[in-house]
Amino acid sequence: MSHQLLKGKRGIISGALDSNSIAWKVAQRCHEEGAQIVLTNAPIAMRMGEIKKLADETKSEIIPADATSVEDLTNLYAKSMDITGGKIDFVLHSIGMSVNIRKNIPYVESNYEYYLKGVDVSALSLHKMLSVAMKMDAINDWGSVVALTYIAAQRTYPFYTDMADIKALLESITRSFGYHYGKKKNVRINTVSQSPTKTTAGSGIKGFEDFFNFADKISPLGNASADACADYCVALFSDLTKMVTMQNLYHDGGYSTTGISNEVMEKFGN
Ligand SMILES: NC(=O)c1ccc[n+]([C@@H]2O[C@H](COP(=O)([O-])OP(=O)(O)OC[C@H]3O[C@@H](n4cnc5c(N)ncnc54)[C@H](O)[C@@H]3O)[C@@H](O)[C@H]2O)c1
């Protein structure tokens, strides 16, 4: 159901790879809520061609950009403002990639070249997106930026390897940049800490399926779906959350504050 919460707003959505991607659902919901959006992803992801379907459905244009390239990001904002006819009101950072995870390398044996690549793609890219936007004055006053993260930034999840450290940096950039952009333009910046979700990035993690089921049984509301995450992002992009900034917001069905559930206890009963 649409409430036209984003009517008249212009947004940039990164990270829609296929219909399982969290960003894909966010793009659909933003469109439903009346926003005019631009889609972006790494040039290599475009070659798979899926994103074109989403662009048709949401009547949006696609601007390829490698989120580690300041040049690409500058082009992204310039073209987005051109296409949508004004400054941007909201940005979704939905970008994550760890070569160490992809190659199944244990945390204690991390390859540092891969580690630094993960930092650049998954965390520094947020700093670059914000810094480029600030320099170009591309985001409207009271604009909203959301980046997606995971609770492994706060607590240890051995299978999440270097991404745990990288998400901690992403969340720190959110607070640090949130201060400066807040002071300068009232732009708000938050991370949404999402439940395990069956996507390309999520399912690439060793033991993901088992952990997905465990989290589902711990959370009183069950795991939060990608669709529910999209609803939450819409709320954060809307004018109804104007004073929320520099926060790490758990969107996890209550997982983060539950010690143990009866369902999990039963598994260990005699
Ligand atoms: N799936 C989960 O369980 C889960 C849980 C919490 C948080 N997250 C986070 O949600 C975000 C989106 O991931 P997803 O689960 O939807 O998976 P996904 O694989 O669908 O999305 C990841 C996206 O990152 C893009 N990307 C990779 N390198 C890039 C680059 N250099 N420049 C631009 N884009 C690049 C990919 O093309 C892809 O579209 C990530 O930050 C992820 O860590 C996922």
The ligand as an SDF file (V2000), in Angstrom:
LIG
                    3D

 44 48  0  0  0  0  0  0  0  0999 V2000
   22.1330  -10.4420    3.1460 N   0  0  0  0  0  0  0  0  0  0  0  0
   22.3400  -10.3160    4.4450 C   0  0  0  0  0  0  0  0  0  0  0  0
   22.2270  -11.2770    5.2330 O   0  0  0  0  0  0  0  0  0  0  0  0
   22.6980   -8.9530    4.9990 C   0  0  0  0  0  0  0  0  0  0  0  0
   22.5090   -8.7000    6.3760 C   0  0  0  0  0  0  0  0  0  0  0  0
   22.8670   -7.4480    6.8740 C   0  0  0  0  0  0  0  0  0  0  0  0
   23.4180   -6.4830    6.0120 C   0  0  0  0  0  0  0  0  0  0  0  0
   23.5880   -6.7770    4.6800 N   0  0  0  0  0  0  0  0  0  0  0  0
   24.1920   -5.7530    3.8190 C   0  0  0  0  0  0  0  0  0  0  0  0
   23.2600   -5.3450    2.8530 O   0  0  0  0  0  0  0  0  0  0  0  0
   23.9790   -4.7580    1.7550 C   0  0  0  0  0  0  0  0  0  0  0  0
   23.4220   -5.3020    0.4420 C   0  0  0  0  0  0  0  0  0  0  0  0
   23.7070   -6.6640    0.3070 O   0  0  0  0  0  0  0  0  0  0  0  0
   22.6480   -7.7590   -0.1850 P   0  0  0  0  0  0  0  0  0  0  0  0
   22.5160   -8.7470    0.9170 O   0  0  0  0  0  0  0  0  0  0  0  0
   21.4350   -7.1130   -0.7300 O   0  0  0  0  0  0  0  0  0  0  0  0
   23.4690   -8.5220   -1.3260 O   0  0  0  0  0  0  0  0  0  0  0  0
   23.7080   -8.2280   -2.8960 P   0  0  0  0  0  0  0  0  0  0  0  0
   24.8000   -9.1600   -3.2730 O   0  0  0  0  0  0  0  0  0  0  0  0
   22.4280   -8.3440   -3.6260 O   0  0  0  0  0  0  0  0  0  0  0  0
   24.2080   -6.7120   -2.9260 O   0  0  0  0  0  0  0  0  0  0  0  0
   25.5550   -6.3170   -2.7920 C   0  0  0  0  0  0  0  0  0  0  0  0
   25.7940   -5.2840   -3.8750 C   0  0  0  0  0  0  0  0  0  0  0  0
   27.0790   -4.6600   -3.7560 O   0  0  0  0  0  0  0  0  0  0  0  0
   27.4330   -4.3110   -5.1100 C   0  0  0  0  0  0  0  0  0  0  0  0
   28.8540   -3.9660   -5.2340 N   0  0  0  0  0  0  0  0  0  0  0  0
   29.9200   -4.7840   -5.0040 C   0  0  0  0  0  0  0  0  0  0  0  0
   31.0640   -4.1310   -5.3030 N   0  0  0  0  0  0  0  0  0  0  0  0
   30.7080   -2.8780   -5.7160 C   0  0  0  0  0  0  0  0  0  0  0  0
   31.4380   -1.7340   -6.1530 C   0  0  0  0  0  0  0  0  0  0  0  0
   32.7910   -1.7340   -6.2150 N   0  0  0  0  0  0  0  0  0  0  0  0
   30.7610   -0.6140   -6.5100 N   0  0  0  0  0  0  0  0  0  0  0  0
   29.4050   -0.5810   -6.4540 C   0  0  0  0  0  0  0  0  0  0  0  0
   28.6580   -1.6330   -6.0390 N   0  0  0  0  0  0  0  0  0  0  0  0
   29.3020   -2.7640   -5.6810 C   0  0  0  0  0  0  0  0  0  0  0  0
   27.0830   -5.5930   -5.8510 C   0  0  0  0  0  0  0  0  0  0  0  0
   27.0940   -5.4420   -7.2630 O   0  0  0  0  0  0  0  0  0  0  0  0
   25.7190   -5.8870   -5.2800 C   0  0  0  0  0  0  0  0  0  0  0  0
   24.6930   -5.2550   -6.0280 O   0  0  0  0  0  0  0  0  0  0  0  0
   25.4500   -5.0760    1.9960 C   0  0  0  0  0  0  0  0  0  0  0  0
   26.0790   -3.9570    2.5940 O   0  0  0  0  0  0  0  0  0  0  0  0
   25.3790   -6.2170    2.9990 C   0  0  0  0  0  0  0  0  0  0  0  0
   26.5430   -6.3430    3.7710 O   0  0  0  0  0  0  0  0  0  0  0  0
   23.2220   -7.9750    4.1570 C   0  0  0  0  0  0  0  0  0  0  0  0
  1  2  1  0
  2  3  2  0
  2  4  1  0
  4  5  1  0
  4 44  2  0
  5  6  2  0
  6  7  1  0
  7  8  2  0
  8  9  1  0
  8 44  1  0
  9 10  1  0
  9 42  1  0
 10 11  1  0
 11 12  1  0
 11 40  1  0
 12 13  1  0
 13 14  1  0
 14 15  2  0
 14 16  1  0
 14 17  1  0
 17 18  1  0
 18 19  2  0
 18 20  1  0
 18 21  1  0
 21 22  1  0
 22 23  1  0
 23 24  1  0
 23 38  1  0
 24 25  1  0
 25 26  1  0
 25 36  1  0
 26 27  1  0
 26 35  1  0
 27 28  2  0
 28 29  1  0
 29 30  1  0
 29 35  2  0
 30 31  1  0
 30 32  2  0
 32 33  1  0
 33 34  2  0
 34 35  1  0
 36 37  1  0
 36 38  1  0
 38 39  1  0
 40 41  1  0
 40 42  1  0
 42 43  1  0
M  CHG  2   8   1  16  -1
M  END
$$$$
